[in-house]
Each structure stands twice: as structure tokens, then as C-alpha cells.
Amino acid sequence: MQALRPKENFMLLTAVLSPAEEGGYIAMNPETGTTSQGETVNEAIANLKEATSLCLEEFPAAFTAHPLITTFDLAHA
């Protein structure tokens, strides 16, 4: 008889990555506000997944839509 696995909830979330001044990347999840970093894109995303998972364990949330991510031009002095 096969053991039953706990039901897992899968979520499709957003990751916004920016180069860090000291090298590597800063990763942010706008749905939860969690932020992490890593030396590579893959490491930054893996760290963000862990941080977001821990956040959602403590503060469960239900998301109905993804944020709209876009860019814009800005002229400044």
C-alpha cells in the first residue's frame, strides 16, 4: 500500500530580479513583498522561493491576480 502524500498547493508567483551593486542579484516577489539575493539568477530565485515559502507558512495568503509588471521612461537631471 502506497503512503498518501500531503496535498500541496502550487502557486505561480512573480519574481523581479535586479543586479546588485556588490554583484549578484536581488530578487523580489511583489505578491508577498519577500526579497532575497543570490550570486546567480538561479540562486537568487531559489533563495526567493525559500523566503516566500517561509513567509506564506507564517502569513497564508490567497492571490486572485498577478501584478502587472511594466517599464517606463523617465527623463531626469
N, C-alpha and C positions, 0 to 999 in steps of 0.2 A: 504494500500500500504506500503510495507516494504522499509525503508530508505536504500539507497545504501551506502555500506561501502567503504572507500577509499581503493584502491588497495595497498596491502602491498607486498614488496619484501622480500622474505625469503632467507637467505644465510646460508650455512653450513660453519662455520669457525672453526679454531683450537684454543684450549686452552691448554697452557702448565703451569702446576702448580708445584711449588717448596715449600717445607717447609720454613717458615720464621724463622730467628734466634730468634725473640722475641715471637714466637708462631704463629699459624695460617698458612695461605698460601699466596703466591704471585702468581698471575695469569697473564699470558701474552698471547696476541694474535699476532702471528707473521705476519699475513696478514696486520694488520694495525699498529702494534707497540704499541698498547694500553696495559697498565699494571694497575692492581688493586690488592686488597688484601681482605682477609676475615678471620674470625676466623675458619670457616669450609670450606670444599671443596665446598659445595653448595653455601655458602655465597660468596666465592671468585669468583665463576663462575657467580653468579647473578650480582655482582659488575662489573665484566669484561664485561658482556653483556651490562650493562648500559653505561659504559665508551666507549665501542666500538660503540654503537648506537649513542651516542653524537658525537663521532669522525666522523662517517660516515655522520651525518647530516651536519656537517661543511665542511667535505672534502670527497665528494662522490667518490667512487672507484668501479671499475669493476675488479673482480678476475676471472682468467681463469683456475687456478690450485691451489691446496693446497700445502703448503710446505711439503717437505719430512722431517719427524722427525725421528731421529735415535739416538743411543747411540754409544759411542766408549770408548775403554780402553786407559788409559794414565798412564805410569809409571813416577813418578817424585820424586825428592829427598826431 
